[in-house]
Amino acid sequence: MEEADGKELVADLNLREPVPWKITDVAIATVLVFLGFFILLILFWLAFEVTGIEDEAVLTPWVAAVLGLLMLSAAWTFGVKRYNATWQALGLRRPQATRSFTMPWLALLGSLLFTGLYAAMVSALGLEALEPPPIEEDMLGRGGIRALNSVIIAGWAPFAEEVFFRGFILAALVSPLGVVRAAVVGSAVFAAAHVDPGTLVPIFVTGLLLSWLYLRSRSIWPPLIAHMAQNLIAVSVV
């Protein structure tokens, strides 16, 4: 009985309400978002050079906000607009699985446990280049900048990333690649987007867990809950 349920789930994930956009749309949108990200980094560096601002936290929220807009714009342009689809096709709909708001906490726990074990292992092996970067005390800035950074890191960024990486990229990969390979490829892109070598493996695993939440519920809300909670924990630690 359990084996039959598993086969039905895989078939359901592949066939129910497939998104209209294709892998080529995803590839073009992803390249454009990554290109936009690197242009933002260059502009970020130039802003420091021209203005003489020394506190990175002052400009960080604006870069993060624009990057989120780029991801949402890409998903809308190459998905919703191009195929005359609705935003619901990007996962902005009610979860379609039982325990949809219990599973995020299990995924969050798994992500935190793996990240802690990974950090301890690479530290014990002396692999400094692969160690997750420490959370610096002043990374959020102070006063209003701190509040703005906190809102963007714990709210805006997770929302934009879940729409783009799960609702747009992952959803398009499921039909041609299958559930497992789609989750692996989507999570690899998600990890690469965070750039830092020390976060690649932990974020890849987190991406797999978030992909599982999305595929199980066909909604971005469960993975968004887990994503926001994890970022909120990081902000709280700072």
N, C-alpha and C positions, 0 to 999 in steps of 0.2 A: 504493500500500500504506500509506504513512504517513498519507494523508488518511483512508483507511478506519479506521485505528487511532484517529485523532483523533475521528472520529464515534462510534466504539464507546465511547471514553472518556467523551464527553459524555453519551451515552445511559446508560452505566453509572452515572455520578455522579448522574443524575437518578432512576433507577429502582431501583437495587439497595438493598434494605433501607431504604426511606424512613422517616423518623422519624414517629411518630404525632401529635406536637404540631403546632399550626398557627401561622400568623403572629399571630393574635390572642393566643395564649398567650405568644408571644415579646414582643409589644408590651406586654402587661400586666406581664410579669416584668421587662422592661427599665425601664419607668416606675417600678416599685417599687424596683428596685435603684438607679436614679438618685436617687429621692426619699430612700432610705435613706442614700445617699452624702452628700447635702446636709445631712441631719439629723446625720450623724456630724461633718461640718465645723462645724456650729453647736455641737454638744456639745464638740468639740475646742477651739473658741474659748472656750466657757464654762469649760472645765476650766482653761485658762490664766488666765482672769480670777479664778476662785475660789481656785485653789491657789497662784497666783503663780509657777508653774513657768516658767522662761525658756527652757529647752532643749527645742525642739520634738521632738528625737530621742527624748525620754523617752516621749512619748505616741504618736508616729508608728506604732510597731509594733502597738500595740493597735488603732488605727484601721484599719490595713491588714489586720490579722487578722480583724476583724469584717466589713470590706467583703468579704473573700474568703468568709467564711461566708454573707453575704447572697447572693452570686452562686451559690454551690453550693446554697443552700437554694431559691433561685428556680428553678434548673434542675431540682432534685428535685421541687419542689411542682407546677410547671406542665408538667413533662415526665414524669419517671419515675413519680411517684405518681399523677398525674391519669390517665395512660393505662396504668398497670400495666406499664410498660416496665422494662427492666433498665438498669443503669449502662452496659452495653456500648453501648447506643443513643446515649449521649453521647460515644462515641469512645474509651471505656476498653477497647480491644481491640487485638489484635495488628495492626500495619500490613498492609494488603492490596496493597502495591506493592513492586516491586523497588527496591533502593537506598534504602529508606525511612530508613536511618540515615546515608546519605551526603548526601542532599538538604538536611537541616537546615543543614549547614555552608555550602552554596551560598547558601541563603536568608539566613543570618547575614551572610555576606560582602556580599551585595547590599544588605542593610539598612544595614550600617555604611558602605558606600561611598556610598549615597544620602544618608544623614544627614550625612556629612562634606561632600559636595558642596553639599547644601542649605544647611548652616550657612555655608559659604564664600560662597555666592551672595547670601544675604540680608544677610550682613555687608558684602559689597562694594557692595551696592545701598543700604546705610544703612537697611535696614528693621529697626530695633531691636526693634519689637514682635513680629516674626516669628522672631527669633533663638531657637534652643533655649536654655533657661536653663542657666547654668553649673552644674557639679557642685560644690557647696560642700564644703569640707573637713570641716566638723563635722556634715554632714547625717545621719551614721550614729550620732552620739553617741560614747560611750567605754565601754570595759569590756564588761560584760554586755549593755548596751543596744546597743552596736555589733554584737555577735555576733547578738543577736536580730533586729535590723534587717536584717542581712546574710542570715540564713536566710529571713526573710519576703520580702525583695525578690528574692532569687535562687531561692527555692524555692516557698514557699506562694502568693505572688501570681501567678506565671506559671501554676501549676497551676489555681488557681481561675478565672483569666481564660481559659485555653484551654478548660476545660470549658464555661464560660458563653458565650464569644463564638464559638468554633468548634464545639464539640460540641452546643451548644443552639441558638444563634441562627443561625449559618451553615447548619447541617444542615437547619433548618426552612425556610430561604429558597430552597434549591436547586430544589426541585420547582416552586414557583409562579413563581419569577423567572428560573430558569436559572442556570447556573454563574457567568457573568461578572457579571451584575447582583447576584446573591446575594453574591459576594465584595466588590463595591463597597459595597453597603449595609452588610454586616456590618463591613467595615473602617472605614466612616464612623462607625458606632456605637462601635466600638472606640477610634477616635481621639478622639471627643467625650468619652468616659469619662475621658480623661486631662486634660481641662479646659484646660491651658495652651495659649494660641494658638501659642507657639513650637514646640510638639511636634505640632500637628495634622497637618501634611503628612508629616513623617517617620514618625509612628506610623501614619498611613493607609497609606503605602507598605509599612511593616513588616507591617501587618495583611493587605495583599494577598498578601505572600509567605507569611505563616503560613496564610492561607486556601488558597493553592495547595498547601502541604504537607498540610493536612488533607484537601482534596478528592482529592489524588492517592493518599493512603494510607488514607483513611476512618478515621483514628485520631488521637487528640490527641498521641500520643507524639512523632512527628517535629516538629510545631510547638512542642511543649513543650520539646524539646531546644534548638531555636533560640532560643526565648524565654528560657529559663533562662540559656543561654550569654551572650546579649546583656545581660541584667540582671547577670550575674556579672561581665562586663567592666566595667560601670558601677560596681559595688561595688568592684572591684579598683582602678579609677582613683582612687576616693575614698580 
